[in-house]
Amino acid sequence: MNPYLDDDLLTLAEHAQRFAQGRVAPGFQERDQTRVLDRALMREMGQMGFIAPELPEAVGGQGMGCLAAGVIHEAIAAADLSLSYINLLASLNGQILSQHGERSVVQPWLDKLIAGEALCAIALTEPRGGSDAASLRLRVERQGDHYLLNGEKTSISAADQCDIAVVFGRTGTVESGAHGVTALLVPMDLPGITRSRFDCHGQRAIGRGSLFFENVRVPVDHRLGAENKGFVQVMQGFDFSRALIGLQVLSVARTALDESWAYAAQREAFGAPLTAFQGVSHPLADFDTQVTSARLLCLQALWLKDRHLPHSAEAAMCKWWAPKLAYDAIHQCLLTHGHGGYDRGLMEQRLRDVLGFQIGDGTAQIMKTIIARTRAGRQAVPI
């Protein structure tokens, strides 16, 4: 029990956990090997109401709040982190589309996202960089009632599997930095788009890759937010996804810890359970404490968002701390299992999967800068 989850949310979490363990977990390792998301399972998640439940009813959501999205998200991630990307991308992009898009353009896509019939990527990173908006070079030029896109996006989750993408490109000068970036909703079947897939270490079912744009024509009404204001406006939604990511990786760590406690309690050495030895039990107790604490921080960030209160610093804390903590905790769990953990299986796949979040979706250094700017003021932390 904790102060953030009431009886309704706990019931929702139990419902999501039963679905995740019964339907998602059995295909965890197979999807890692085939590197393909299960679209039928994605549609089933939509039918269950598990995708973007926080979106307002006016746009087809359930208006259940961000904490509801959080408890569902961690339930799916506990069974398969890659598959939980469906929830993460739908919540982040659903918020962007509903708040910044032309209703007649975005509503059909929102309906598909919520129903599990479409996957939306977010395309920010480029070969020159991602966190630094001033480095973006994908060119977006206005030509009458269309924009013309030329350039490359790279390290994009679901690049070769997504149906649409929120694409950030430069409409202003390089000197304009973040204030010269525009966001567009781009269907992936437009002429001039090609895609590639990387052979990544983890998160292989969702995958990462590059998107190439060669004279791609996107209607002006597909713009998200104002011209030259896309980065400034749209990126505000990332506070939400950072808290979700925290729950996502911590849920994987919690599963690993629970399995490790059970294993160490029944495995014997020198006539006693492994847990009798402090060298085994104390590291697990240490990580158990930290994972429990970090989860509360993530829930607090979502609780603040649900109440329209400032939560940028808390969300940044979730994003830098939770992925590192989850990796370290799962690493210890793997060691606790000995060679059984090192062999290809559940534990080593979890370790590979959570590692990616120390790289993508905002590095620890960027997150700590956000915290510093929130606490000390932007002028005191100019870079």
C-alpha positions as CSV (number, residue, x, y, z in Angstrom):
1,M,0.0,0.0,0.0
2,N,1.1,3.6,-0.7
3,P,-0.6,7.0,-0.7
4,Y,-0.7,7.2,-4.5
5,L,-2.8,4.2,-5.4
6,D,-6.4,3.9,-4.2
7,D,-8.5,0.7,-4.3
8,D,-9.7,1.4,-7.9
9,L,-6.1,1.7,-9.1
10,L,-5.0,-1.4,-7.2
11,T,-7.9,-3.4,-8.8
12,L,-6.9,-2.0,-12.2
13,A,-3.3,-3.1,-11.6
14,E,-4.3,-6.6,-10.6
15,H,-6.4,-6.8,-13.8
16,A,-3.5,-5.7,-15.9
17,Q,-1.1,-8.1,-14.1
18,R,-3.4,-11.1,-14.8
19,F,-3.5,-10.2,-18.5
20,A,0.3,-9.6,-18.7
21,Q,1.3,-12.8,-17.0
22,G,-1.3,-14.9,-18.9
23,R,-0.9,-13.4,-22.4
24,V,2.3,-11.3,-22.6
25,A,4.9,-13.2,-20.5
26,P,4.7,-16.5,-22.5
27,G,6.0,-14.8,-25.7
28,F,8.7,-12.8,-24.0
29,Q,11.8,-14.7,-25.2
30,E,10.3,-15.6,-28.6
31,R,9.7,-12.0,-29.5
32,D,13.3,-11.2,-28.6
33,Q,14.4,-13.8,-31.1
34,T,12.0,-13.0,-33.9
35,R,12.4,-9.2,-33.3
36,V,8.7,-8.6,-34.2
37,L,5.9,-7.2,-32.1
38,D,2.7,-9.2,-31.9
39,R,0.1,-7.0,-33.6
40,A,-2.7,-9.4,-32.5
41,L,-1.6,-9.0,-28.9
42,M,-1.4,-5.2,-29.4
43,R,-5.0,-5.2,-30.6
44,E,-6.0,-7.3,-27.6
45,M,-4.4,-4.8,-25.3
46,G,-6.5,-2.1,-27.0
47,Q,-9.7,-4.1,-26.5
48,M,-8.9,-4.5,-22.8
49,G,-8.6,-0.7,-22.5
50,F,-4.9,-0.9,-21.6
51,I,-3.5,1.6,-24.1
52,A,-3.5,5.3,-23.2
53,P,-6.3,5.1,-20.7
54,E,-5.4,8.6,-19.5
55,L,-6.5,10.3,-22.7
56,P,-9.7,12.4,-22.3
57,E,-13.0,10.8,-23.3
58,A,-13.4,13.6,-25.8
59,V,-10.7,12.1,-28.0
60,G,-11.7,8.5,-27.4
61,G,-9.8,7.8,-24.1
62,Q,-11.1,6.8,-20.7
63,G,-10.0,9.9,-18.8
64,M,-8.6,7.6,-16.1
65,G,-5.5,9.7,-15.3
66,C,-1.8,9.2,-15.5
67,L,-1.5,6.9,-12.5
68,A,-3.8,4.5,-14.2
69,A,-1.6,4.5,-17.2
70,G,1.4,3.9,-14.9
71,V,0.0,0.8,-13.1
72,I,-0.9,-0.7,-16.5
73,H,2.4,0.2,-17.9
74,E,4.4,-1.5,-15.2
75,A,2.3,-4.6,-15.3
76,I,3.0,-5.1,-19.1
77,A,6.7,-4.2,-18.6
78,A,7.1,-6.8,-15.9
79,A,6.1,-9.4,-18.5
80,D,8.0,-7.9,-21.5
81,L,9.7,-4.5,-21.6
82,S,9.7,-4.4,-25.4
83,L,6.0,-4.9,-25.6
84,S,5.3,-2.2,-23.0
85,Y,6.7,0.2,-25.6
86,I,3.2,0.0,-27.1
87,N,1.9,1.7,-23.9
88,L,4.8,4.2,-23.7
89,L,4.6,5.4,-27.3
90,A,0.8,5.6,-27.2
91,S,0.7,7.6,-24.0
92,L,3.4,10.0,-25.1
93,N,2.3,10.5,-28.7
94,G,-1.4,10.3,-27.8
95,Q,-0.9,13.3,-25.5
96,I,1.0,15.2,-28.3
97,L,-1.6,14.5,-30.9
98,S,-4.6,15.3,-28.8
99,Q,-3.1,18.6,-27.4
100,H,-1.3,19.9,-30.5
101,G,-2.9,18.4,-33.6
102,E,-5.6,19.4,-36.0
103,R,-8.6,17.3,-34.7
104,S,-9.8,16.1,-38.1
105,V,-6.3,14.9,-38.9
106,V,-5.3,13.3,-35.6
107,Q,-8.5,11.8,-34.4
108,P,-8.5,8.8,-36.8
109,W,-5.0,8.0,-35.6
110,L,-5.9,8.5,-32.0
111,D,-8.7,6.0,-32.4
112,K,-6.3,3.5,-33.9
113,L,-3.6,4.0,-31.2
114,I,-6.1,3.5,-28.4
115,A,-7.5,0.4,-30.2
116,G,-4.1,-1.1,-30.6
117,E,-4.4,-0.9,-34.4
118,A,-1.5,1.5,-35.0
119,L,2.0,2.2,-33.6
120,C,3.3,5.8,-33.5
121,A,7.1,6.5,-33.2
122,I,8.7,9.7,-32.1
123,A,11.5,10.9,-34.4
124,L,13.8,13.4,-32.7
125,T,17.4,12.0,-32.7
126,E,19.6,12.6,-35.7
127,P,23.2,11.4,-36.5
128,R,24.5,14.7,-35.2
129,G,22.6,14.4,-31.9
130,G,19.3,14.3,-30.2
131,S,19.1,16.1,-26.9
132,D,20.6,19.3,-28.4
133,A,17.7,20.8,-30.4
134,A,20.1,23.3,-32.1
135,S,21.9,20.3,-33.7
136,L,18.7,19.2,-35.6
137,R,19.3,19.3,-39.4
138,L,16.3,17.5,-40.9
139,R,15.1,20.2,-43.3
140,V,11.4,21.1,-43.3
141,E,10.5,23.6,-46.1
142,R,7.1,25.1,-46.6
143,Q,5.8,24.8,-50.2
144,G,2.2,26.0,-50.4
145,D,-0.1,23.7,-48.5
146,H,2.7,21.1,-47.9
147,Y,6.0,20.8,-46.1
148,L,8.9,19.2,-47.9
149,L,11.1,16.9,-45.6
150,N,14.7,16.0,-46.4
151,G,17.1,14.3,-43.9
152,E,17.6,11.5,-41.5
153,K,16.4,10.4,-38.1
154,T,18.3,7.7,-36.3
155,S,18.0,5.5,-33.2
156,I,14.2,5.7,-33.5
157,S,12.3,3.1,-31.5
158,A,9.9,1.0,-33.8
159,A,11.4,2.8,-36.8
160,D,10.6,-0.1,-39.2
161,Q,7.3,-1.2,-37.5
162,C,5.6,2.1,-36.8
163,D,2.6,3.3,-38.9
164,I,3.1,7.0,-38.2
165,A,5.7,9.1,-36.5
166,V,6.0,12.5,-34.8
167,V,8.9,14.0,-36.7
168,F,10.9,17.1,-35.5
169,G,12.6,19.1,-38.3
170,R,14.1,22.5,-38.8
171,T,12.0,25.2,-40.3
172,G,14.0,28.1,-38.9
173,T,17.7,28.9,-39.0
174,V,20.3,26.9,-37.2
175,E,20.9,30.0,-35.0
176,S,17.3,29.9,-33.8
177,G,18.0,26.6,-32.0
178,A,15.0,25.1,-30.3
179,H,12.9,28.0,-31.5
180,G,13.3,27.0,-35.1
181,V,12.0,23.4,-34.9
182,T,8.6,22.2,-36.1
183,A,6.8,19.0,-35.3
184,L,4.8,17.1,-37.9
185,L,2.6,14.0,-37.9
186,V,4.0,11.9,-40.7
187,P,2.3,8.7,-42.1
188,M,5.0,6.2,-42.9
189,D,3.5,5.1,-46.2
190,L,4.2,8.5,-47.8
191,P,6.5,8.4,-50.9
192,G,10.1,9.2,-50.3
193,I,10.4,7.4,-46.9
194,T,12.8,4.5,-46.4
195,R,13.7,2.7,-43.2
196,S,16.4,0.6,-41.7
197,R,16.7,-1.7,-38.6
198,F,19.7,-1.9,-36.3
199,D,20.9,-5.1,-34.6
200,C,20.5,-3.8,-31.1
201,H,21.7,-5.4,-27.8
202,G,18.3,-5.3,-26.2
203,Q,14.7,-4.2,-26.7
204,R,14.8,-6.3,-29.8
205,A,11.1,-6.9,-30.3
206,I,10.4,-3.1,-30.6
207,G,13.8,-2.4,-32.3
208,R,15.5,0.8,-33.3
209,G,16.5,2.1,-36.7
210,S,16.7,5.0,-39.0
211,L,14.2,6.9,-41.0
212,F,15.3,8.6,-44.3
213,F,13.2,11.4,-45.9
214,E,13.8,12.4,-49.5
215,N,11.4,15.1,-50.7
216,V,8.6,13.8,-48.6
217,R,5.5,15.9,-48.9
218,V,3.5,16.3,-45.7
219,P,0.3,18.4,-45.6
220,V,0.5,21.6,-43.5
221,D,-2.5,20.5,-41.5
222,H,-0.3,17.6,-40.1
223,R,1.7,20.1,-38.2
224,L,1.7,19.7,-34.4
225,G,1.8,23.0,-32.6
226,A,2.9,26.2,-34.1
227,E,5.6,26.5,-36.8
228,N,9.1,26.9,-35.2
229,K,7.6,26.1,-31.8
230,G,7.3,22.3,-32.1
231,F,10.3,21.4,-29.8
232,V,9.3,23.9,-27.1
233,Q,5.6,23.0,-27.1
234,V,5.7,19.2,-27.8
235,M,8.7,18.4,-25.6
236,Q,6.6,19.4,-22.5
237,G,4.9,16.0,-22.8
238,F,8.2,14.2,-22.1
239,D,7.8,14.7,-18.3
240,F,5.0,12.2,-18.5
241,S,6.9,9.6,-20.4
242,R,10.0,9.9,-18.2
243,A,7.9,8.9,-15.2
244,L,6.4,6.0,-17.2
245,I,9.9,4.9,-18.2
246,G,10.9,4.8,-14.5
247,L,8.0,2.5,-13.7
248,Q,8.8,0.5,-16.8
249,V,12.3,-0.4,-15.9
250,L,11.7,-0.7,-12.1
251,S,8.9,-3.2,-12.8
252,V,11.4,-5.4,-14.6
253,A,13.8,-5.0,-11.7
254,R,11.1,-5.9,-9.2
255,T,10.3,-9.1,-11.1
256,A,14.0,-10.0,-11.1
257,L,14.3,-9.3,-7.4
258,D,11.3,-11.4,-6.5
259,E,12.6,-14.3,-8.5
260,S,16.1,-13.9,-6.9
261,W,14.7,-13.9,-3.3
262,A,12.8,-17.1,-4.0
263,Y,15.8,-18.7,-5.7
264,A,18.3,-17.8,-2.9
265,A,15.9,-18.9,-0.2
266,Q,15.6,-22.5,-1.6
267,R,19.2,-22.9,-3.0
268,E,21.5,-24.3,-0.3
269,A,25.3,-24.0,0.2
270,F,27.3,-25.4,3.2
271,G,24.1,-26.7,4.7
272,A,22.1,-23.5,4.7
273,P,20.0,-21.4,2.3
274,L,21.9,-18.8,0.3
275,T,19.9,-16.1,2.1
276,A,21.6,-17.1,5.3
277,F,24.8,-15.5,4.0
278,Q,24.8,-11.8,4.2
279,G,27.0,-11.5,1.1
280,V,24.0,-12.8,-0.8
281,S,21.0,-11.4,1.1
282,H,22.3,-7.9,1.9
283,P,22.9,-6.8,-1.7
284,L,19.4,-8.0,-2.6
285,A,18.0,-6.1,0.4
286,D,19.9,-3.0,-0.6
287,F,18.4,-3.1,-4.2
288,D,15.0,-4.0,-2.9
289,T,15.0,-0.9,-0.7
290,Q,16.1,1.4,-3.6
291,V,13.7,-0.1,-6.2
292,T,10.8,0.4,-3.7
293,S,11.8,4.0,-3.1
294,A,12.3,4.8,-6.8
295,R,8.9,3.5,-7.6
296,L,7.3,5.8,-5.1
297,L,9.1,8.7,-6.8
298,C,7.7,7.7,-10.2
299,L,4.2,7.4,-8.7
300,Q,4.6,10.8,-7.1
301,A,5.5,12.4,-10.5
302,L,2.4,10.9,-12.1
303,W,0.3,12.0,-9.0
304,L,1.6,15.6,-9.5
305,K,0.8,15.5,-13.2
306,D,-2.7,14.3,-12.5
307,R,-3.2,17.4,-10.4
308,H,-1.6,19.8,-12.9
309,L,1.3,20.6,-10.5
310,P,4.9,21.1,-11.5
311,H,6.7,17.8,-11.9
312,S,9.6,18.4,-14.3
313,A,12.3,17.8,-11.7
314,E,10.7,14.7,-10.3
315,A,10.2,13.2,-13.8
316,A,13.9,13.9,-14.6
317,M,14.9,12.2,-11.4
318,C,12.8,9.1,-12.5
319,K,14.5,9.0,-15.9
320,W,18.1,9.2,-14.8
321,W,17.9,7.1,-11.5
322,A,15.5,4.3,-12.4
323,P,17.3,2.9,-15.5
324,K,20.7,2.9,-13.8
325,L,19.2,1.4,-10.6
326,A,17.2,-1.2,-12.6
327,Y,20.3,-2.3,-14.5
328,D,22.4,-2.6,-11.3
329,A,19.7,-4.5,-9.5
330,I,19.1,-7.0,-12.3
331,H,22.9,-7.4,-12.6
332,Q,23.0,-8.4,-9.0
333,C,20.1,-10.8,-9.5
334,L,21.9,-12.4,-12.4
335,L,24.9,-12.9,-10.3
336,T,22.8,-14.4,-7.5
337,H,21.5,-17.0,-10.0
338,G,25.1,-17.9,-10.9
339,H,25.6,-19.5,-14.3
340,G,21.9,-20.0,-14.6
341,G,21.5,-16.3,-14.8
342,Y,24.4,-15.8,-17.1
343,D,23.0,-18.4,-19.6
344,R,20.7,-16.9,-22.2
345,G,17.3,-16.7,-20.6
346,L,14.9,-14.4,-18.7
347,M,17.5,-12.7,-16.5
348,E,20.1,-11.8,-19.1
349,Q,17.3,-10.6,-21.5
350,R,16.0,-8.3,-18.8
351,L,19.5,-6.9,-18.3
352,R,19.9,-6.2,-22.0
353,D,16.4,-4.7,-22.3
354,V,16.8,-2.1,-19.4
355,L,20.2,-1.0,-20.5
356,G,18.9,0.9,-23.5
357,F,17.1,3.4,-21.3
358,Q,20.4,4.7,-20.0
359,I,21.1,5.8,-23.6
360,G,17.8,6.9,-25.2
361,D,14.9,9.1,-24.3
362,G,17.2,11.6,-22.4
363,T,20.5,10.8,-20.9
364,A,21.3,11.0,-17.2
365,Q,23.4,14.1,-17.9
366,I,20.5,15.9,-19.5
367,M,18.1,14.8,-16.8
368,K,20.4,16.2,-14.1
369,T,20.7,19.5,-16.0
370,I,16.9,19.7,-16.0
371,I,16.9,19.1,-12.2
372,A,19.6,21.7,-11.7
373,R,17.7,24.3,-13.8
374,T,14.5,23.6,-11.9
375,R,16.2,24.1,-8.5
376,A,18.7,26.9,-9.3
377,G,17.0,28.6,-12.2
378,R,17.8,28.4,-15.9
379,Q,20.1,31.4,-15.9
380,A,22.2,29.8,-13.2
381,V,22.6,26.6,-15.4
382,P,22.8,28.0,-18.9
383,I,24.3,24.9,-20.5
